[in-house]
């Protein structure tokens, strides 16, 4: 899934469709701003063999997964980004062990895409977003 698909079909009770400013539009702006930093962290995680599958958690409220690497309050942006990994997602049960291989097959090249777990009040979803 990509950001455009999420923007085109907001989830929830349907009231969001009338809004002109989806929070996901601000996510695109922030991701373009954060792109180089996220790419560097991703490359470090892979090269240091911490994880072959880094996952970045994008959120606007507090979440309890991963570690904050880009704080919206410090950077005057709309979204905070935490860094995590496939291993942590499996350990915490967000990705079930029996779905791990499927997830790995869907994972895009880490030098071209960031894997995001986008958390909004209506739920959360994985998105692969290209580095700029």
Secondary structure, DSSP 8 states (H G I E B T S, - for coil): --HHHHHHS--SSSGGGG-SS-HHHHHHHHHHHHHHHHHHHHHHHHHTTS-SSEEEEEESS--SSSEEEE-HHHHT-S-EEEEEEHHHHHHTTSS-GGGHHHHHHH---TTTEEEEEEEETTEEEEEEEE--
